[in-house]
C-alpha cells in the first residue's frame, strides 16, 4: 500500500511498475471512474537504442569540435598583435 505525501505525491510499487513495464519518463494519466481512480500509462514513444544514442552523441561531438575550430581566434605564435608581454608589465608606469 502506498501513502500520499504532503505534496500529494504517490509512490508506485515496484512490483506493479515491473508488471506493466512502467519506467521513469513514462507519462501517467489519472482518470476518475465512479468511486475509483484509473491510472493510464502512455509509454515513451521513440525510445532510441543504445547504438542510436551513441551515434547522435558522436555527431553532436563532431559538430561541437567543428564550431570550436572556427571560433579559435587565439593568435598564432609569431603573429604581431601590436603589443608584447613586456608592454603589459610596463603599462601605466612612468618610463
DATA-V576722 format. One record per pair of residues at least 6 apart in sequence whose C-alpha atoms are under 6 Angstrom apart, sorted by the first residue. I is the first residue (numbers start at 0). J is the second residue. D is the distance in Angstrom with one decimal. If there is no record, write none. Layout:
i:I j:J d:D
i:I j:J d:D
This chain:
i:3 j:9 d:5.1
i:25 j:42 d:4.9
i:25 j:43 d:5.4
i:26 j:40 d:5.9
i:26 j:41 d:5.4
i:27 j:39 d:5.6
i:27 j:40 d:4.6
i:28 j:38 d:5.7
i:28 j:39 d:5.0
i:29 j:37 d:5.9
i:29 j:38 d:4.9
i:30 j:36 d:5.7
i:30 j:37 d:5.0
